[in-house]
Amino acid sequence: MQIKFENFGQAGSGALTLSDLTLICGQNNSGKTYTSYAVYAVLKNFKEFFRYGVEDEVERAISKGEPATVNLKEIRKNFDKYLTEAGQRFGEGLDDFFNAPDDFFSDSEFSFDVSQELGEVGDYRATVRFSKEVELVAEVDPDAEILTIAYLHDEGSKLPRVFVRNIIRDLIWGALLEDKFPSPFVVTSERTGVSLFYKDLDYNTNAIISHLRDSDKIDPIKLIEARRSRYAQPIQDNIDAVRDYDNISKQKSYLRKDREKYKYVFDAMNELLGGGGFKSSNGQLAYRTKRKRKEPSVVVPLYIASSSIKSLFLVDMYINHVARENQVLIIDEPELNLHPDNQVRVARLIARLVNAGVKVLLTTHSDYIVREINNLVALSGVGEEQDDLLGRYNLSKHDVLEPSRVRAYCADPSEGFCEMEVSKVGIDTIIFDNVIADENIKSQDIHFSVE
């Protein structure tokens, strides 16, 4: 999938195509976070922006209890038109997604290319059950490219038409694209603050309680306004995930369900966390340190844990409890609060996640992360000496990255958003190399001038 944008904040104009590993590098205030958030918004809400033009006739048939058919061939033929309209609706919703002032993104334009994803129509069957007596059943005839939807219900049951309309759109999306679009999980650069203040960040609830407490007369408009988040949607989603950790931690990711197979991922995460792990007790998040010989482990409330531990919490949650196949993990600045040696380790963790089947999009300022990714890419081109190099630097075959699986972009306000070359030796990171070269020259000049 390719996402094209124009006049999008500091990111300006450009295009991004997701790969197994996608990096966005750039200076401060260059639009890296904006771009990663936009990708998250597209993947999370993409199907909501489509209007297929068949809802009325299908809704009428279903409301009569009759089977309804949708011509998928016709929809595919007109898909470019639906994409254009979806891009317009996406742009119109950016202010709400970012919780920005009205018309903040009024000049921004988005368009999408899903030609690679929109292949031939295959087998598809889905059931949406509302009760024992009411369900919608959908099935595709791949040869005719027809989606048939049946409404099974008893005499007294009736679904609201708007509800049926949304389900029909979901079924059309499922028949055409559902298994070809990854769902996203985002880890924002505000994650340490979220982990520290998650109990105090329920602004909506506090505003509602204050209004109910202080008002003689309830104002419905103020209650509705109080329900709006004061944060961009990715940040709000992080707050919700941390707050719901008790429930989320009861789930197992596909990685954890087959922990032995993906042991290399957990080994990398364990090394970053120093052998410790996270737990929750009565809604209080904590970090349990590694147990040392003849000493018990120590449980440290997350709010007084180190900044590096707080910054890794959501990544650990994803690996253990959230990860599903066909997902994209979006990490804004994975180097946040990490010493250079741990920045190198997090690059290896990312490589292992990619090799375990997780697509990863990250923004970074870290030369250490990019250098290590370049090392792991270059290793794919090493011949007989690969095993020796892996052993020498305590690496494994799960760290090696094929260059064809990596795409990289540079966000530069003066040059624009552009793609960087990825070769057999890695990413052409001139944005870092120039700064490093200048600092080396400065250092040598000053060093040889010391009396």
C-alpha positions as CSV (number, residue, x, y, z in Angstrom):
1,M,0.0,0.0,0.0
2,Q,1.2,3.5,-0.9
3,I,0.1,6.6,1.0
4,K,0.6,9.9,-0.8
5,F,0.2,13.3,0.9
6,E,0.5,17.0,0.1
7,N,0.8,20.0,2.4
8,F,0.8,17.7,5.5
9,G,2.2,19.8,8.3
10,Q,6.0,19.8,8.6
11,A,6.2,16.6,6.5
12,G,5.1,18.6,3.5
13,S,4.5,16.4,0.5
14,G,5.7,12.9,-0.3
15,A,4.8,9.2,-0.6
16,L,5.4,6.2,1.7
17,T,5.1,2.5,0.9
18,L,5.0,0.1,3.8
19,S,7.5,-2.8,3.8
20,D,8.3,-5.4,6.4
21,L,10.5,-2.8,8.1
22,T,9.9,0.8,7.3
23,L,12.1,3.6,8.8
24,I,11.5,7.3,8.8
25,C,14.6,9.4,9.8
26,G,14.9,13.1,10.0
27,Q,15.6,16.2,12.1
28,N,13.4,17.5,14.9
29,N,10.2,19.1,13.8
30,S,10.4,17.5,10.3
31,G,7.0,15.6,10.4
32,K,8.2,12.1,11.3
33,T,5.6,11.7,14.1
34,Y,2.9,13.3,12.0
35,T,3.6,10.8,9.2
36,S,3.7,7.7,11.5
37,Y,0.4,8.9,13.1
38,A,-1.2,9.3,9.6
39,V,-0.1,5.7,8.7
40,Y,-1.7,4.5,12.0
41,A,-4.9,6.4,11.1
42,V,-5.1,5.0,7.6
43,L,-4.6,1.4,8.8
44,K,-7.0,1.7,11.7
45,N,-9.8,3.5,9.9
46,F,-9.3,2.8,6.2
47,K,-12.5,0.9,5.6
48,E,-14.6,3.6,7.3
49,F,-13.8,6.1,4.5
50,F,-15.4,4.0,1.7
51,R,-18.9,4.4,0.2
52,Y,-19.6,1.7,-2.3
53,G,-22.9,3.1,-3.7
54,V,-24.8,-0.2,-3.2
55,E,-26.1,0.2,0.3
56,D,-29.7,1.3,-0.5
57,E,-30.8,-1.6,-2.6
58,V,-29.0,-4.1,-0.4
59,E,-30.5,-2.6,2.7
60,R,-34.0,-2.7,1.3
61,A,-33.7,-6.4,0.3
62,I,-32.4,-7.3,3.7
63,S,-35.0,-5.4,5.5
64,K,-37.6,-7.5,3.7
65,G,-35.8,-10.7,4.8
66,E,-34.6,-11.4,1.3
67,P,-31.1,-12.3,0.2
68,A,-29.1,-9.4,-1.3
69,T,-26.3,-9.5,-3.8
70,V,-23.4,-7.2,-4.3
71,N,-21.4,-7.1,-7.6
72,L,-17.8,-7.1,-6.5
73,K,-16.6,-6.9,-10.1
74,E,-18.4,-3.6,-10.5
75,I,-16.9,-2.3,-7.2
76,R,-13.4,-3.3,-8.3
77,K,-13.9,-1.6,-11.6
78,N,-14.7,1.7,-9.9
79,F,-12.3,1.3,-7.0
80,D,-10.1,4.3,-8.1
81,K,-13.1,6.5,-7.6
82,Y,-13.8,5.1,-4.2
83,L,-10.1,5.6,-3.3
84,T,-10.2,9.2,-4.3
85,E,-13.3,9.8,-2.2
86,A,-11.8,7.9,0.7
87,G,-8.7,10.2,0.5
88,Q,-10.9,13.2,0.7
89,R,-12.8,11.9,3.7
90,F,-9.6,10.9,5.4
91,G,-8.2,14.4,5.0
92,E,-11.4,15.9,6.4
93,G,-11.1,13.8,9.5
94,L,-7.5,14.6,10.4
95,D,-8.4,17.5,12.7
96,D,-10.4,15.1,14.9
97,F,-7.8,12.4,14.7
98,F,-5.0,14.7,15.9
99,N,-7.4,16.6,18.2
100,A,-6.2,19.7,16.3
101,P,-8.0,23.1,15.9
102,D,-10.6,23.1,13.2
103,D,-9.1,23.5,9.7
104,F,-5.6,22.9,11.0
105,F,-5.1,20.3,8.2
106,S,-7.5,22.0,5.7
107,D,-4.8,22.2,3.0
108,S,-3.7,18.6,3.5
109,E,-4.5,16.1,0.7
110,F,-4.2,12.3,0.8
111,S,-4.4,9.6,-1.8
112,F,-3.9,5.9,-1.7
113,D,-2.7,3.2,-4.1
114,V,-3.8,-0.3,-3.2
115,S,-3.4,-1.9,-6.7
116,Q,-1.1,-4.6,-5.3
117,E,-3.5,-5.5,-2.5
118,L,-6.7,-5.5,-4.7
119,G,-6.1,-8.8,-6.4
120,E,-8.5,-11.4,-7.6
121,V,-11.6,-12.1,-5.5
122,G,-11.2,-15.3,-3.5
123,D,-13.3,-17.5,-1.2
124,Y,-14.9,-15.5,1.6
125,R,-17.6,-16.4,4.2
126,A,-18.6,-14.5,7.3
127,T,-21.3,-14.6,9.8
128,V,-22.4,-11.6,12.0
129,R,-24.6,-12.8,14.8
130,F,-26.7,-10.5,16.9
131,S,-28.7,-13.0,18.9
132,K,-29.8,-16.7,18.6
133,E,-32.5,-15.6,16.2
134,V,-30.8,-12.9,14.2
135,E,-27.7,-13.1,12.0
136,L,-26.3,-11.9,8.7
137,V,-24.5,-14.5,6.6
138,A,-22.3,-13.5,3.7
139,E,-20.6,-15.7,1.1
140,V,-18.6,-14.9,-2.1
141,D,-18.9,-16.8,-5.4
142,P,-15.3,-16.2,-6.7
143,D,-16.1,-17.1,-10.3
144,A,-19.0,-14.7,-10.6
145,E,-17.4,-12.2,-8.1
146,I,-20.8,-11.9,-6.4
147,L,-21.2,-11.4,-2.6
148,T,-24.5,-12.8,-1.3
149,I,-25.8,-11.6,2.0
150,A,-28.7,-13.3,3.8
151,Y,-30.6,-12.0,6.8
152,L,-31.7,-14.8,9.0
153,H,-34.2,-13.7,11.6
154,D,-37.5,-14.4,13.3
155,E,-40.7,-12.5,12.5
156,G,-40.4,-10.0,15.3
157,S,-36.8,-9.0,14.9
158,K,-35.6,-6.0,13.0
159,L,-32.2,-4.3,12.8
160,P,-31.7,-0.5,12.6
161,R,-31.0,0.4,9.0
162,V,-27.9,2.4,9.8
163,F,-26.6,-0.6,11.7
164,V,-27.1,-2.9,8.7
165,R,-25.5,-0.3,6.4
166,N,-22.2,-0.3,8.4
167,I,-22.2,-4.1,8.5
168,I,-22.7,-4.3,4.8
169,R,-19.7,-2.1,4.3
170,D,-17.6,-4.2,6.6
171,L,-18.6,-7.4,4.7
172,I,-17.7,-5.8,1.3
173,W,-14.4,-4.7,2.8
174,G,-13.8,-8.2,4.2
175,A,-14.5,-9.8,0.8
176,L,-12.1,-7.5,-1.0
177,L,-9.3,-6.4,1.3
178,E,-9.6,-7.5,4.9
179,D,-6.9,-10.2,4.9
180,K,-4.6,-7.9,2.8
181,F,-4.5,-5.0,5.2
182,P,-2.6,-5.1,8.4
183,S,-4.1,-3.8,11.6
184,P,-1.9,-1.4,13.6
185,F,-0.6,-1.0,17.1
186,V,1.1,2.2,18.0
187,V,3.7,3.0,20.6
188,T,4.0,6.8,20.8
189,S,6.9,8.9,22.0
190,E,4.7,10.1,24.9
191,R,4.7,6.5,26.3
192,T,6.9,7.3,29.3
193,G,4.4,10.0,30.3
194,V,1.5,7.7,29.7
195,S,3.1,5.0,31.9
196,L,3.9,7.6,34.6
197,F,0.6,9.5,34.7
198,Y,-1.9,7.0,33.3
199,K,-4.1,7.3,36.4
200,D,-4.2,11.1,36.1
201,L,-4.8,11.2,32.4
202,D,-8.5,10.4,32.4
203,Y,-9.4,13.9,31.5
204,N,-12.8,13.0,30.1
205,T,-14.0,11.4,33.3
206,N,-12.6,14.2,35.5
207,A,-14.4,16.8,33.3
208,I,-17.7,14.9,33.5
209,I,-17.5,14.5,37.3
210,S,-16.6,18.2,37.7
211,H,-19.5,19.2,35.6
212,L,-21.9,17.0,37.5
213,R,-20.5,18.1,40.8
214,D,-20.4,21.8,40.2
215,S,-23.5,22.4,38.0
216,D,-27.0,23.0,39.4
217,K,-28.3,22.1,35.9
218,I,-26.9,19.5,33.7
219,D,-25.8,20.8,30.2
220,P,-25.9,17.9,27.7
221,I,-23.6,19.9,25.3
222,K,-20.9,20.3,28.0
223,L,-21.2,16.6,28.7
224,I,-20.6,15.7,25.1
225,E,-17.7,18.1,24.9
226,A,-16.2,16.6,28.0
227,R,-16.2,13.1,26.4
228,R,-13.9,14.3,23.7
229,S,-10.2,13.4,24.2
230,R,-7.7,16.2,24.6
231,Y,-5.0,14.0,22.9
232,A,-4.3,12.8,19.4
233,Q,-5.9,9.5,18.8
234,P,-2.6,7.4,19.0
235,I,-1.8,8.9,22.4
236,Q,-5.3,8.3,23.6
237,D,-5.1,4.7,22.4
238,N,-1.9,4.3,24.4
239,I,-3.6,5.7,27.5
240,D,-6.5,3.3,27.0
241,A,-4.1,0.3,26.6
242,V,-2.1,1.1,29.7
243,R,-5.3,1.6,31.7
244,D,-6.7,-1.7,30.5
245,Y,-3.6,-3.7,31.1
246,D,-5.3,-5.9,33.7
247,N,-7.5,-7.3,30.9
248,I,-5.0,-7.1,28.1
249,S,-2.5,-9.1,30.2
250,K,-4.9,-12.0,30.3
251,Q,-4.5,-12.5,26.5
252,K,-1.6,-14.2,24.7
253,S,-0.1,-12.9,21.5
254,Y,0.6,-15.3,18.7
255,L,4.3,-15.0,19.7
256,R,3.6,-16.0,23.2
257,K,1.3,-18.9,22.2
258,D,4.3,-20.4,20.4
259,R,7.0,-19.1,22.7
260,E,9.5,-21.8,22.0
261,K,9.3,-21.1,18.2
262,Y,9.8,-17.4,18.9
263,K,12.2,-17.7,21.8
264,Y,14.6,-15.4,20.0
265,V,12.1,-12.5,20.3
266,F,11.6,-13.0,24.0
267,D,15.4,-13.3,24.5
268,A,15.9,-9.9,22.9
269,M,13.2,-8.3,25.0
270,N,14.5,-10.0,28.1
271,E,17.9,-8.6,27.5
272,L,16.5,-5.1,27.1
273,L,14.6,-5.4,30.4
274,G,17.5,-6.8,32.3
275,G,15.7,-10.1,33.0
276,G,12.7,-8.5,34.7
277,G,9.1,-8.2,33.7
278,F,5.9,-6.3,34.2
279,K,2.9,-7.2,36.4
280,S,-0.3,-5.6,37.6
281,S,-1.9,-5.8,41.0
282,N,-5.2,-4.1,41.8
283,G,-4.7,-1.8,38.9
284,Q,-1.2,-0.8,40.0
285,L,1.4,-1.4,37.3
286,A,4.8,-2.5,38.5
287,Y,8.2,-3.8,37.2
288,R,9.6,-7.0,38.9
289,T,13.4,-7.1,38.8
290,K,15.3,-10.2,37.9
291,R,15.8,-12.4,40.9
292,K,19.4,-12.6,42.0
293,R,21.1,-15.5,43.7
294,K,20.1,-15.7,47.4
295,E,18.1,-12.5,47.0
296,P,14.4,-12.0,46.2
297,S,13.2,-10.1,43.2
298,V,12.0,-6.5,43.9
299,V,8.7,-5.2,42.7
300,V,9.0,-1.5,41.7
301,P,5.8,0.5,41.0
302,L,6.1,1.6,37.4
303,Y,5.8,5.3,38.3
304,I,9.2,5.1,40.1
305,A,10.9,2.7,37.7
306,S,13.6,4.0,35.5
307,S,12.7,6.0,32.3
308,S,14.0,3.2,30.1
309,I,11.8,0.6,31.8
310,K,8.8,2.9,31.3
311,S,9.6,3.5,27.7
312,L,9.7,-0.3,27.0
313,F,6.4,-1.1,28.8
314,L,4.1,-0.9,25.7
315,V,6.6,-2.8,23.5
316,D,6.6,-5.6,26.1
317,M,2.8,-5.5,26.3
318,Y,2.6,-5.8,22.5
319,I,5.0,-8.8,22.3
320,N,3.4,-10.7,25.1
321,H,-0.3,-9.9,24.9
322,V,-1.3,-8.0,21.8
323,A,0.6,-9.1,18.7
324,R,-1.6,-10.8,16.0
325,E,-0.6,-12.1,12.7
326,N,-0.8,-9.5,9.9
327,Q,-0.2,-6.5,12.1
328,V,2.0,-3.4,11.9
329,L,3.8,-2.3,15.0
330,I,4.4,1.5,14.8
331,I,7.1,2.8,17.2
332,D,7.8,6.5,17.5
333,E,11.5,6.9,18.5
334,P,12.3,3.5,19.9
335,E,15.6,4.9,21.2
336,L,13.7,7.1,23.8
337,N,15.6,7.1,27.1
338,L,17.9,4.3,26.1
339,H,21.7,4.2,26.4
340,P,23.5,3.6,23.1
341,D,24.1,-0.1,23.9
342,N,20.4,-0.6,24.5
343,Q,19.7,1.3,21.3
344,V,21.7,-1.4,19.5
345,R,19.7,-4.1,21.3
346,V,16.4,-2.5,20.3
347,A,17.5,-2.6,16.7
348,R,18.1,-6.3,17.0
349,L,14.7,-6.7,18.7
350,I,13.1,-5.0,15.8
351,A,14.9,-7.2,13.3
352,R,13.7,-10.3,15.2
353,L,10.1,-9.1,15.3
354,V,10.3,-8.6,11.5
355,N,11.7,-12.1,11.1
356,A,8.9,-13.4,13.3
357,G,6.3,-11.9,10.9
358,V,5.5,-8.5,12.5
359,K,5.7,-5.6,10.1
360,V,7.4,-2.6,11.9
361,L,7.3,1.1,11.1
362,L,9.6,3.3,13.2
363,T,10.7,6.9,13.3
364,T,14.2,7.5,14.7
365,H,16.9,10.1,15.4
366,S,19.3,7.3,16.4
367,D,22.4,6.7,14.4
368,Y,23.1,3.7,16.6
369,I,19.8,2.0,15.6
370,V,20.3,2.8,11.9
371,R,23.9,1.6,12.0
372,E,22.9,-1.7,13.6
373,I,20.1,-2.2,11.1
374,N,22.6,-1.6,8.4
375,N,24.9,-4.2,9.9
376,L,22.1,-6.7,10.0
377,V,21.2,-6.0,6.4
378,A,24.8,-6.3,5.3
379,L,25.0,-9.7,7.0
380,S,22.5,-11.1,4.5
381,G,25.1,-10.7,1.8
382,V,27.9,-12.4,3.6
383,G,28.8,-15.9,2.4
384,E,30.7,-18.5,4.2
385,E,31.9,-16.1,6.9
386,Q,28.4,-15.4,8.2
387,D,28.3,-18.0,10.9
388,D,31.7,-16.8,12.2
389,L,30.5,-13.1,12.3
390,L,27.3,-14.0,14.0
391,G,29.2,-15.9,16.7
392,R,31.8,-13.2,17.1
393,Y,29.2,-10.5,17.7
394,N,26.7,-12.6,19.7
395,L,24.1,-12.4,16.9
396,S,21.8,-15.1,15.5
397,K,20.3,-15.9,12.1
398,H,17.1,-14.3,13.3
399,D,18.9,-10.9,13.4
400,V,19.7,-10.9,9.7
401,L,17.6,-8.7,7.4
402,E,17.2,-9.0,3.6
403,P,17.5,-5.5,2.0
404,S,14.4,-6.2,0.0
405,R,12.4,-6.2,3.2
406,V,13.5,-2.7,4.2
407,R,12.4,0.7,3.1
408,A,13.6,4.0,4.5
409,Y,12.5,7.6,4.2
410,C,14.0,11.0,5.1
411,A,11.8,13.7,6.5
412,D,13.6,17.0,5.8
413,P,11.7,20.3,5.8
414,S,14.2,21.8,3.3
415,E,14.4,18.9,1.0
416,G,10.9,17.3,1.4
417,F,9.9,13.8,2.3
418,C,11.8,11.4,0.2
419,E,12.9,7.7,0.0
420,M,16.4,6.7,0.8
421,E,18.2,4.0,-1.1
422,V,18.5,0.6,0.6
423,S,21.4,-1.5,-0.8
424,K,23.1,-4.7,0.2
425,V,25.1,-2.7,2.8
426,G,22.0,-1.0,4.3
427,I,20.4,2.5,4.2
428,D,22.1,5.5,2.7
429,T,21.9,7.6,5.8
430,I,23.5,10.8,4.6
431,I,21.3,12.7,7.1
432,F,23.4,11.2,10.0
433,D,26.7,10.8,8.1
434,N,27.1,14.6,7.4
435,V,26.6,15.5,11.1
436,I,29.0,12.8,12.3
437,A,31.6,13.9,9.7
438,D,31.3,17.5,10.8
439,E,31.7,16.6,14.4
440,N,34.8,14.5,13.7
441,I,36.4,17.4,11.8
442,K,35.5,19.8,14.7
443,S,36.9,17.3,17.2
444,Q,40.2,16.9,15.4
445,D,40.6,20.6,14.8
446,I,40.1,21.4,18.5
447,H,42.2,18.4,19.7
448,F,45.2,19.4,17.6
449,S,44.9,23.0,18.8
450,V,45.2,22.1,22.5
451,E,48.5,23.3,23.9
